[in-house]
């Protein structure tokens, strides 16, 4: 494999900074089209343009009549100025590409729910589909097409959207105007969405969404736009996002003429925005205020159902075994952080190291420590978990020694999954998906396995090609070969809170973060992840700390 997994130590992280320089220089090319008010209306005063005051032949006007006449002229002048202003606004409206009378029908919107094949997620997506179709039927509109992403194509990379654009172009470009994407927990007011999209001229190239931006350059975006990270906007998928059909057709032509170049898919929403923008040759994201995640404002066409899933009773602690990967050099600084924060939430936990230390205690698996990758150690953990014949624990969680995690929230989340199914859960990345690669769970945020998934994996012959191979990527390759898909949860995080936009985290109940670099990990844990009974200072303090962090 030519490239390493993106989750490596800080030395390799900083070497990537130079990669962001070109993107930063390109930031100046960003176009931000002005969007005039869609509700500007041209007044009726223009119809008075041909009026003249009545002539008074051979007589002088009385003072009151003269005053009335002057008042009329003044009113007419003001009305004329208002009319000119509104006409200018109307012309600006046309120049901006927004149409006041773009009467598209609901059937011209293709809804694509970014669904997953896991039974819990597929069910949630089906419920959203029913809601959309019911609203459409209540409006006595011809029903739109509502597609579930996981059903559209069987190839590994369908979740990255771009490979499906040629299909959308061929199938829907003749009779449709928009492709609207949303997540399974996005809530849609169909009529308001229709009214919102009608503001934009669908014959032009539009990329619409709720805008996010980086507050500082971050490794998950390869330090792009490092000189001014705030300049580049990308969509919050939770609020929904839309592509006009002309833009879909343009992107399809590009995809046919040049293959996707990126080896890694790390943050899809950012990478899609970069691809569409194309260093200034394509449109930037146009922020749409009606695409929302907070659900407070009455004008919102979309909101996001922000909650921690709970499907029955939370999974018991004794049904979750936690494996912490560590090594001797981190026994003194990282392990005390685990013990000070989240270890007490666990019932079953072991620390796996290259050195036995009874005070922790650690388990030496007989696998030498490696500077990168940890494939040999991870597979040894999987074997040890499965071969404990007396222990039928349903779930295994493998984390790094600098992972911060909420076990209580994980208990809630796992209540929605069936451990008798092969479940491989965490934050999903991709490798080589444009050329037949595979998805994988990035290890820093935590990898969650059902016992059945481990059983099928170890029954196969798929193993590490070396002890220092990247464990998360090898696991992804193995599960892909077995036909077991990665189940993605955005509540797991490969990086620190400061590496994500505040607006993005504001509608999450996070389960994990990763890395102690340049942060106070204890403070991060008690701010973002600690159960309420552990955090005595209350919600207001927690909110203030989040803003500070």
BELSULLIN-V579262 format. One record per residue. N is the residue number from 1. RES is the residue in one letter. D_FIRST is the distance of its C-alpha to the first C-alpha in Angstrom with 1 decimal. Layout:
BEGIN
n=N res=RES d_first=D_FIRST
n=N res=RES d_first=D_FIRST
END
This chain:
BEGIN
n=1 res=X d_first=0.0
n=2 res=X d_first=3.8
n=3 res=X d_first=5.7
n=4 res=X d_first=7.4
n=5 res=X d_first=9.7
n=6 res=X d_first=12.8
n=7 res=X d_first=15.1
n=8 res=X d_first=15.4
n=9 res=X d_first=18.7
n=10 res=X d_first=21.1
n=11 res=X d_first=20.4
n=12 res=X d_first=17.1
n=13 res=X d_first=18.8
n=14 res=X d_first=21.6
n=15 res=X d_first=19.5
n=16 res=X d_first=18.6
n=17 res=X d_first=22.3
n=18 res=X d_first=22.6
n=19 res=X d_first=20.4
n=20 res=X d_first=23.3
n=21 res=X d_first=25.9
n=22 res=X d_first=25.7
n=23 res=X d_first=25.9
n=24 res=X d_first=28.8
n=25 res=X d_first=30.6
n=26 res=X d_first=30.1
n=27 res=X d_first=31.7
n=28 res=X d_first=35.1
n=29 res=X d_first=34.7
n=30 res=X d_first=34.6
n=31 res=X d_first=37.5
n=32 res=X d_first=39.4
n=33 res=X d_first=42.0
n=34 res=X d_first=45.2
n=35 res=X d_first=46.2
n=36 res=X d_first=50.0
n=37 res=X d_first=51.7
n=38 res=X d_first=51.5
n=39 res=X d_first=55.0
n=40 res=X d_first=56.9
n=41 res=X d_first=60.0
n=42 res=X d_first=62.4
n=43 res=X d_first=65.9
n=44 res=X d_first=69.0
n=45 res=X d_first=70.8
n=46 res=X d_first=69.8
n=47 res=X d_first=72.3
n=48 res=X d_first=75.0
n=49 res=X d_first=74.3
n=50 res=X d_first=77.4
n=51 res=X d_first=79.9
n=52 res=X d_first=82.8
n=53 res=X d_first=85.3
n=54 res=X d_first=88.7
n=55 res=X d_first=91.2
n=56 res=X d_first=94.4
n=57 res=X d_first=97.1
n=58 res=X d_first=99.8
n=59 res=X d_first=99.2
n=60 res=X d_first=97.5
n=61 res=X d_first=95.0
n=62 res=X d_first=96.0
n=63 res=X d_first=94.1
n=64 res=X d_first=92.4
n=65 res=X d_first=91.5
n=66 res=X d_first=90.2
n=67 res=X d_first=88.0
n=68 res=X d_first=86.7
n=69 res=X d_first=86.0
n=70 res=X d_first=84.1
n=71 res=X d_first=82.1
n=72 res=X d_first=81.2
n=73 res=X d_first=80.0
n=74 res=X d_first=77.9
n=75 res=X d_first=76.3
n=76 res=X d_first=75.7
n=77 res=X d_first=74.1
n=78 res=X d_first=71.8
n=79 res=X d_first=70.9
n=80 res=X d_first=70.2
n=81 res=X d_first=67.9
n=82 res=X d_first=66.0
n=83 res=X d_first=65.8
n=84 res=X d_first=64.4
n=85 res=X d_first=61.8
n=86 res=X d_first=60.7
n=87 res=X d_first=60.6
n=88 res=X d_first=58.4
n=89 res=X d_first=56.2
n=90 res=X d_first=56.1
n=91 res=X d_first=55.1
n=92 res=X d_first=52.4
n=93 res=X d_first=51.3
n=94 res=X d_first=51.0
n=95 res=X d_first=49.2
n=96 res=X d_first=46.6
n=97 res=X d_first=45.9
n=98 res=X d_first=47.2
n=99 res=X d_first=49.8
n=100 res=X d_first=52.7
n=101 res=X d_first=53.5
n=102 res=X d_first=50.2
n=103 res=X d_first=51.4
n=104 res=X d_first=48.4
n=105 res=X d_first=48.8
n=106 res=X d_first=46.7
n=107 res=X d_first=45.6
n=108 res=X d_first=43.9
n=109 res=X d_first=41.3
n=110 res=X d_first=38.3
n=111 res=X d_first=37.2
n=112 res=X d_first=33.6
n=113 res=X d_first=33.0
n=114 res=X d_first=29.4
n=115 res=X d_first=29.7
n=116 res=X d_first=27.6
n=117 res=X d_first=28.1
n=118 res=X d_first=28.9
n=119 res=X d_first=32.7
n=120 res=X d_first=33.7
n=121 res=X d_first=31.9
n=122 res=X d_first=33.0
n=123 res=X d_first=36.6
n=124 res=X d_first=36.5
n=125 res=X d_first=35.4
n=126 res=X d_first=38.2
n=127 res=X d_first=40.7
n=128 res=X d_first=39.8
n=129 res=X d_first=40.0
n=130 res=X d_first=43.5
n=131 res=X d_first=44.5
n=132 res=X d_first=43.6
n=133 res=X d_first=45.5
n=134 res=X d_first=48.5
n=135 res=X d_first=48.9
n=136 res=X d_first=48.7
n=137 res=X d_first=51.4
n=138 res=X d_first=53.6
n=139 res=X d_first=53.5
n=140 res=X d_first=54.7
n=141 res=X d_first=51.9
n=142 res=X d_first=50.2
n=143 res=X d_first=47.1
n=144 res=X d_first=43.8
n=145 res=X d_first=40.5
n=146 res=X d_first=38.5
n=147 res=X d_first=35.0
n=148 res=X d_first=32.6
n=149 res=X d_first=29.0
n=150 res=X d_first=27.7
n=151 res=X d_first=30.2
n=152 res=X d_first=29.4
n=153 res=X d_first=26.3
n=154 res=X d_first=24.2
n=155 res=X d_first=20.9
n=156 res=X d_first=18.3
n=157 res=X d_first=18.5
n=158 res=X d_first=22.3
n=159 res=X d_first=22.6
n=160 res=X d_first=21.2
n=161 res=X d_first=24.5
n=162 res=X d_first=23.7
n=163 res=X d_first=22.7
n=164 res=X d_first=26.1
n=165 res=X d_first=28.2
n=166 res=X d_first=29.0
n=167 res=X d_first=30.4
n=168 res=X d_first=32.5
n=169 res=X d_first=33.7
n=170 res=X d_first=34.8
n=171 res=X d_first=36.4
n=172 res=X d_first=38.0
n=173 res=X d_first=38.6
n=174 res=X d_first=42.1
n=175 res=X d_first=43.8
n=176 res=X d_first=41.7
n=177 res=X d_first=41.5
n=178 res=X d_first=38.9
n=179 res=X d_first=35.7
n=180 res=X d_first=36.0
n=181 res=X d_first=33.1
n=182 res=X d_first=33.6
n=183 res=X d_first=32.4
n=184 res=X d_first=34.1
n=185 res=X d_first=36.1
n=186 res=X d_first=37.2
n=187 res=X d_first=41.0
n=188 res=X d_first=42.5
n=189 res=X d_first=46.1
n=190 res=X d_first=46.0
n=191 res=X d_first=49.1
n=192 res=X d_first=48.1
n=193 res=X d_first=44.7
n=194 res=X d_first=46.6
n=195 res=X d_first=48.9
n=196 res=X d_first=46.1
n=197 res=X d_first=44.2
n=198 res=X d_first=47.6
n=199 res=X d_first=47.8
n=200 res=X d_first=45.0
n=201 res=X d_first=45.6
n=202 res=X d_first=43.1
n=203 res=X d_first=43.6
n=204 res=X d_first=41.5
n=205 res=X d_first=37.8
n=206 res=X d_first=37.5
n=207 res=X d_first=34.7
n=208 res=X d_first=36.5
n=209 res=X d_first=35.7
n=210 res=X d_first=36.5
n=211 res=X d_first=35.0
n=212 res=X d_first=32.8
n=213 res=X d_first=31.8
n=214 res=X d_first=30.2
n=215 res=X d_first=32.7
n=216 res=X d_first=30.5
n=217 res=X d_first=27.1
n=218 res=X d_first=24.3
n=219 res=X d_first=20.7
n=220 res=X d_first=20.1
n=221 res=X d_first=21.2
n=222 res=X d_first=19.4
n=223 res=X d_first=23.0
n=224 res=X d_first=24.1
n=225 res=X d_first=27.8
n=226 res=X d_first=28.1
n=227 res=X d_first=31.6
n=228 res=X d_first=32.9
n=229 res=X d_first=30.6
n=230 res=X d_first=33.6
n=231 res=X d_first=33.9
n=232 res=X d_first=31.1
n=233 res=X d_first=32.0
n=234 res=X d_first=29.9
n=235 res=X d_first=31.3
n=236 res=X d_first=31.8
n=237 res=X d_first=30.9
n=238 res=X d_first=33.4
n=239 res=X d_first=36.2
n=240 res=X d_first=35.2
n=241 res=X d_first=34.2
n=242 res=X d_first=35.4
n=243 res=X d_first=34.6
n=244 res=X d_first=37.5
n=245 res=X d_first=37.2
n=246 res=X d_first=37.5
n=247 res=X d_first=34.4
n=248 res=X d_first=32.6
n=249 res=X d_first=33.7
n=250 res=X d_first=32.6
n=251 res=X d_first=29.1
n=252 res=X d_first=29.0
n=253 res=X d_first=30.0
n=254 res=X d_first=27.2
n=255 res=X d_first=24.6
n=256 res=X d_first=26.0
n=257 res=X d_first=25.9
n=258 res=X d_first=22.5
n=259 res=X d_first=19.4
n=260 res=X d_first=17.9
n=261 res=X d_first=15.7
n=262 res=X d_first=14.2
n=263 res=X d_first=10.6
n=264 res=X d_first=12.1
n=265 res=X d_first=15.5
n=266 res=X d_first=17.1
n=267 res=X d_first=20.8
n=268 res=X d_first=21.8
n=269 res=X d_first=25.3
n=270 res=X d_first=24.5
n=271 res=X d_first=21.8
n=272 res=X d_first=24.3
n=273 res=X d_first=27.0
n=274 res=X d_first=25.0
n=275 res=X d_first=24.3
n=276 res=X d_first=28.0
n=277 res=X d_first=29.4
n=278 res=X d_first=27.3
n=279 res=X d_first=28.5
n=280 res=X d_first=32.1
n=281 res=X d_first=32.2
n=282 res=X d_first=32.3
n=283 res=X d_first=34.3
n=284 res=X d_first=33.5
n=285 res=X d_first=34.1
n=286 res=X d_first=37.8
n=287 res=X d_first=38.8
n=288 res=X d_first=41.0
n=289 res=X d_first=43.2
n=290 res=X d_first=43.9
n=291 res=X d_first=40.3
n=292 res=X d_first=40.6
n=293 res=X d_first=39.1
n=294 res=X d_first=42.1
n=295 res=X d_first=44.7
n=296 res=X d_first=47.6
n=297 res=X d_first=48.6
n=298 res=X d_first=50.8
n=299 res=X d_first=49.4
n=300 res=X d_first=45.9
n=301 res=X d_first=44.7
n=302 res=X d_first=41.7
n=303 res=X d_first=41.2
n=304 res=X d_first=38.6
n=305 res=X d_first=39.4
n=306 res=X d_first=38.2
n=307 res=X d_first=38.5
n=308 res=X d_first=36.8
n=309 res=X d_first=36.8
n=310 res=X d_first=39.2
n=311 res=X d_first=39.9
n=312 res=X d_first=42.7
n=313 res=X d_first=42.7
n=314 res=X d_first=39.8
n=315 res=X d_first=37.8
n=316 res=X d_first=39.4
n=317 res=X d_first=37.8
n=318 res=X d_first=38.2
n=319 res=X d_first=35.8
n=320 res=X d_first=32.9
n=321 res=X d_first=31.2
n=322 res=X d_first=29.3
n=323 res=X d_first=26.8
n=324 res=X d_first=26.1
n=325 res=X d_first=23.2
n=326 res=X d_first=24.6
n=327 res=X d_first=25.1
n=328 res=X d_first=28.2
n=329 res=X d_first=27.8
n=330 res=X d_first=28.0
n=331 res=X d_first=30.9
n=332 res=X d_first=33.4
n=333 res=X d_first=32.2
n=334 res=X d_first=29.9
n=335 res=X d_first=31.6
n=336 res=X d_first=35.0
n=337 res=X d_first=33.8
n=338 res=X d_first=32.7
n=339 res=X d_first=36.1
n=340 res=X d_first=37.9
n=341 res=X d_first=36.4
n=342 res=X d_first=35.0
n=343 res=X d_first=35.3
n=344 res=X d_first=38.9
n=345 res=X d_first=37.8
n=346 res=X d_first=36.1
n=347 res=X d_first=37.8
n=348 res=X d_first=35.1
n=349 res=X d_first=32.6
n=350 res=X d_first=31.0
n=351 res=X d_first=29.1
n=352 res=X d_first=26.4
n=353 res=X d_first=26.1
n=354 res=X d_first=25.8
n=355 res=X d_first=29.5
n=356 res=X d_first=32.5
n=357 res=X d_first=34.8
n=358 res=X d_first=37.7
n=359 res=X d_first=38.7
n=360 res=X d_first=35.7
n=361 res=X d_first=35.2
n=362 res=X d_first=31.7
n=363 res=X d_first=30.3
n=364 res=X d_first=28.5
n=365 res=X d_first=26.1
n=366 res=X d_first=25.7
n=367 res=X d_first=22.1
n=368 res=X d_first=21.7
n=369 res=X d_first=20.6
n=370 res=X d_first=17.3
n=371 res=X d_first=16.9
n=372 res=X d_first=13.7
n=373 res=X d_first=12.4
n=374 res=X d_first=15.2
n=375 res=X d_first=14.0
n=376 res=X d_first=16.7
n=377 res=X d_first=19.4
n=378 res=X d_first=18.7
n=379 res=X d_first=19.0
n=380 res=X d_first=22.0
n=381 res=X d_first=23.6
n=382 res=X d_first=23.1
n=383 res=X d_first=24.8
n=384 res=X d_first=27.6
n=385 res=X d_first=28.3
n=386 res=X d_first=28.7
n=387 res=X d_first=30.6
n=388 res=X d_first=33.3
n=389 res=X d_first=35.7
n=390 res=X d_first=38.4
n=391 res=X d_first=36.3
n=392 res=X d_first=35.6
n=393 res=X d_first=34.2
n=394 res=X d_first=32.9
n=395 res=X d_first=30.0
n=396 res=X d_first=27.4
n=397 res=X d_first=26.1
n=398 res=X d_first=23.3
n=399 res=X d_first=23.5
n=400 res=X d_first=22.7
n=401 res=X d_first=25.7
n=402 res=X d_first=25.8
n=403 res=X d_first=25.8
n=404 res=X d_first=29.2
n=405 res=X d_first=30.1
n=406 res=X d_first=33.3
n=407 res=X d_first=33.8
n=408 res=X d_first=37.0
n=409 res=X d_first=35.3
n=410 res=X d_first=32.6
n=411 res=X d_first=35.6
n=412 res=X d_first=36.9
n=413 res=X d_first=33.6
n=414 res=X d_first=33.0
n=415 res=X d_first=36.5
n=416 res=X d_first=35.2
n=417 res=X d_first=32.7
n=418 res=X d_first=33.5
n=419 res=X d_first=32.0
n=420 res=X d_first=32.9
n=421 res=X d_first=30.3
n=422 res=X d_first=26.5
n=423 res=X d_first=25.7
n=424 res=X d_first=22.4
n=425 res=X d_first=23.6
n=426 res=X d_first=22.6
n=427 res=X d_first=21.3
n=428 res=X d_first=19.0
n=429 res=X d_first=15.9
n=430 res=X d_first=13.7
n=431 res=X d_first=10.2
n=432 res=X d_first=10.5
n=433 res=X d_first=14.0
n=434 res=X d_first=15.5
n=435 res=X d_first=13.7
n=436 res=X d_first=13.9
n=437 res=X d_first=11.4
n=438 res=X d_first=12.7
n=439 res=X d_first=14.7
n=440 res=X d_first=14.7
n=441 res=X d_first=17.3
n=442 res=X d_first=16.4
n=443 res=X d_first=17.7
n=444 res=X d_first=19.9
n=445 res=X d_first=22.5
n=446 res=X d_first=22.8
n=447 res=X d_first=21.5
n=448 res=X d_first=24.4
n=449 res=X d_first=24.6
n=450 res=X d_first=27.6
n=451 res=X d_first=28.6
n=452 res=X d_first=28.3
n=453 res=X d_first=24.7
n=454 res=X d_first=24.0
n=455 res=X d_first=26.2
n=456 res=X d_first=24.4
n=457 res=X d_first=21.0
n=458 res=X d_first=22.3
n=459 res=X d_first=24.3
n=460 res=X d_first=21.2
n=461 res=X d_first=19.2
n=462 res=X d_first=15.9
n=463 res=X d_first=14.9
n=464 res=X d_first=12.4
n=465 res=X d_first=10.6
n=466 res=X d_first=11.8
n=467 res=X d_first=14.3
n=468 res=X d_first=12.3
n=469 res=X d_first=9.3
n=470 res=X d_first=9.9
n=471 res=X d_first=12.7
n=472 res=X d_first=13.4
n=473 res=X d_first=10.1
n=474 res=X d_first=10.4
n=475 res=X d_first=14.1
n=476 res=X d_first=13.6
n=477 res=X d_first=11.7
n=478 res=X d_first=14.5
n=479 res=X d_first=17.3
n=480 res=X d_first=16.3
n=481 res=X d_first=16.6
n=482 res=X d_first=20.0
n=483 res=X d_first=21.2
n=484 res=X d_first=21.7
n=485 res=X d_first=21.1
n=486 res=X d_first=20.3
n=487 res=X d_first=23.7
n=488 res=X d_first=23.7
n=489 res=X d_first=26.2
n=490 res=X d_first=26.5
n=491 res=X d_first=28.6
n=492 res=X d_first=25.6
n=493 res=X d_first=24.3
n=494 res=X d_first=21.2
n=495 res=X d_first=23.3
n=496 res=X d_first=27.0
n=497 res=X d_first=29.9
n=498 res=X d_first=30.4
n=499 res=X d_first=27.0
n=500 res=X d_first=28.5
n=501 res=X d_first=31.5
n=502 res=X d_first=34.7
n=503 res=X d_first=35.7
n=504 res=X d_first=32.5
n=505 res=X d_first=33.1
n=506 res=X d_first=36.8
n=507 res=X d_first=36.6
n=508 res=X d_first=34.3
n=509 res=X d_first=35.1
n=510 res=X d_first=31.8
n=511 res=X d_first=30.6
n=512 res=X d_first=28.1
n=513 res=X d_first=26.9
n=514 res=X d_first=24.5
n=515 res=X d_first=24.8
n=516 res=X d_first=28.0
n=517 res=X d_first=27.3
n=518 res=X d_first=30.6
n=519 res=X d_first=32.2
n=520 res=X d_first=34.7
n=521 res=X d_first=32.8
n=522 res=X d_first=36.1
n=523 res=X d_first=37.6
n=524 res=X d_first=34.6
n=525 res=X d_first=34.8
n=526 res=X d_first=38.6
n=527 res=X d_first=38.4
n=528 res=X d_first=35.7
n=529 res=X d_first=35.3
n=530 res=X d_first=38.3
n=531 res=X d_first=40.7
n=532 res=X d_first=43.9
n=533 res=X d_first=46.0
n=534 res=X d_first=43.9
n=535 res=X d_first=44.3
n=536 res=X d_first=48.1
n=537 res=X d_first=48.3
n=538 res=X d_first=48.0
n=539 res=X d_first=46.4
n=540 res=X d_first=47.8
n=541 res=X d_first=46.5
n=542 res=X d_first=43.1
n=543 res=X d_first=43.2
n=544 res=X d_first=44.2
n=545 res=X d_first=41.5
n=546 res=X d_first=38.9
n=547 res=X d_first=40.4
n=548 res=X d_first=40.4
n=549 res=X d_first=36.7
END
